[in-house]
Amino acid sequence: MVARPVSFRIAGRVPIGAGQPVLVQTMCNTSTDDIAASVTQCKAMAAAGADLIRLTTQGLRQVESLREIKRQLRAEGIDTPLVADIHFLADAALAAASVADKVRINPGNFAKEHEVACAKFRELIALCKQHGTAIRIGLNHGSLGERITQRYGATPLAMKEAVMEWLRMCVAGTSSTWWSHSRQATRSSWWRHTGC
């Protein structure tokens, strides 16, 4: 995979990528289901200069809470992009794609079975393209999937391989309208490199 200078905007206003300044992203420590507390905290973070605000979105109920939080913030003129932080439930990521401005997933816990994870991730890419939602692939040592650790152990190489596998899926599922200056990978090379 060749690095290309890429730049885009989240929610039409926050520039990310090549040549852009570093952004301040923060995360609510409220329960996303506590809508009033989450809205209050998001307003304070936006006032303090946060460029992105992340909220835990563990399930479908939290997606609906996030929808209401976003509605209330936008009604008050606060347009700071909201990030759905997803763990363990791919269907929550799929639902959040039409609500959040960015969806953050972890490859190792997106879905237990690798084939299911690949299929759900392809769905997520399509939905995010449809809704103009950004995707963040977040990875840490504790979120490596069993398939990767069986191949590479719990090593830095395993982390690199996990991220590269999911980035290849992203590149295969994107077009020049979503990422400028990118060339879509062929489906056959995508299958060969990801094992999906």
TIKELO-788762 format. One record per residue (C-alpha): residue in three letters; x, y, z. Coordinates in steps of 0.001 Angstrom, whole numbers, plus 500000, padded with zeros to 6 digits. Example, Ala and Ser with C-alpha at 12.3 -4.5 7.8 and 13.67 -1.06 7.14 Angstrom:
BEGIN
ALA512300495500507800 SER513670498940507140 
end
This chain:
BEGIN
MET500000500000500000 VAL501428503359498957 ALA500832506385501164 ARG499007509162499369 PRO498308512695500570 VAL494663512542501614 SER492497515230503103 PHE488757515387503797 ARG486270517026506137 ILE484131515476508862 ALA480626516885509049 GLY481606519265506262 ARG483681521442508570 VAL486526519660510386 PRO489521519088508087 ILE491536515904508636 GLY494521514556506779 ALA497490515768504793 GLY498584519295505596 GLN495854519847508191 PRO496474520911511802 VAL496291518385514623 LEU492766518153516042 VAL491645517943519642 GLN489394514947520205 THR487938514236523601 MET485529511688525022 CYS482525512011527279 ASN482758510215530601 THR478986510249530961 SER476692507372530142 THR475466507988526597 ASP472000506996527833 ASP472107509952530234 ILE471195512369527473 ALA470986515497529645 ALA474426514906531225 SER475970514027527860 VAL474567517142526182 THR475839519297529061 GLN479302517757528847 CYS479403518045525023 LYS478481521736525258 ALA481284522331527769 MET483799520447525593 ALA482775522374522484 ALA483082525651524382 ALA486575524594525520 GLY487628524072521899 ALA487174520340521247 ASP487230519588517510 LEU485676516107517859 ILE483664514553520698 ARG483503510793521173 LEU480703508980522998 THR480561505322523977 THR478010503581521774 GLN477855499994523006 GLY474513499021521491 LEU471461500069519546 ARG469927501867522545 GLN473014504084522760 VAL472776504823519021 GLU469301506256519665 SER470650508223522639 LEU473428509567520418 ARG470814510598517842 GLU468977512644520487 ILE472213514147521855 LYS473151515246518346 ARG469664516668517716 GLN469803518759520892 LEU473321520024520210 ARG472506521004516624 ALA469329522743517814 GLU471560524899520028 GLY473938525670517159 ILE476730523355518309 ASP478090521572515240 THR481129519808516729 PRO481292516380515044 LEU480279513430517209 VAL482095510090517132 ALA480375506795517979 ASP482858504616519902 ILE481888501019519079 HIS482999497823520827 PHE481802494237520343 LEU478630494916518335 ALA479009495446514600 ASP475275496116514270 ALA475683499168516514 ALA478324500480514100 LEU475953499921511169 ALA473168501823512945 ALA475544504608514047 ALA476707505236510459 SER473573507284509790 VAL473756509161513108 ALA477385509894514020 ASP479809512028512038 LYS482504509402512571 VAL482356505756513664 ARG485302504313515591 ILE485722500540515498 ASN488300498096516811 PRO489207495279514375 GLY489734492644517059 ASN486330493096518646 PHE484158494214515730 ALA482681490710515457 LYS483868487436516978 GLU484104485466513715 HIS486528486921511154 GLU484292486226508146 VAL481363487938509878 ALA483617490890510762 CYS484691491239507115 ALA481105491112505843 LYS479859493590508450 PHE482794495918507764 ARG481963495932504034 GLU478412496916505025 LEU479771499646507293 ILE481955501084504528 ALA478966501241502174 LEU476751502897504798 CYS479426505414505757 LYS479913506315502102 GLN476149506738501734 HIS475877509027504772 GLY479230510828504476 THR480401509354507775 ALA484107508965508510 ILE485547505714509882 ARG488327505453512449 ILE490100502141512853 GLY491316502167516429 LEU493679499479517587 ASN495468498710520791 HIS497204495629522097 GLY494160494515524075 SER491889494524521029 LEU493785492168518750 GLY491568489422517407 GLU492227485761518091 ARG492937485018514413 ILE495699487656514301 THR497293486634517608 GLN497332482997516494 ARG499273484024513388 TYR501613486658514831 GLY501398486385518595 ALA500678489378520810 THR503349491472519098 PRO503815494852517434 LEU503810492959514111 ALA500354491617514960 MET499120495172515544 LYS500575496326512233 GLU499073493389510339 ALA495638493897511896 VAL495560497581510934 MET496881496960507420 GLU494272494260506808 TRP491443496628507706 LEU492969499540505798 ARG493079497360502680 MET489382496679503160 CYS488775500433503375 VAL490765501158500227 ALA488928498383498377 GLY485607499869499424 THR486320503523498660 SER486215505615495550 SER487773508878494438 THR484674510750495621 TRP485311509675499202 TRP489104509901499314 SER490799512184496842 HIS493806510836494936 SER493083507220495830 ARG492926504357493390 GLN490380501669494087 ALA491939498254494662 THR490537495388492679 ARG488221493054494520 SER490435490066493713 SER493525491698495265 TRP491453492739498279 TRP490310489163498891 ARG493875487882498439 HIS495410490353500907 THR492775490368503655 GLY491880486712503846 CYS488196487647503722 
end
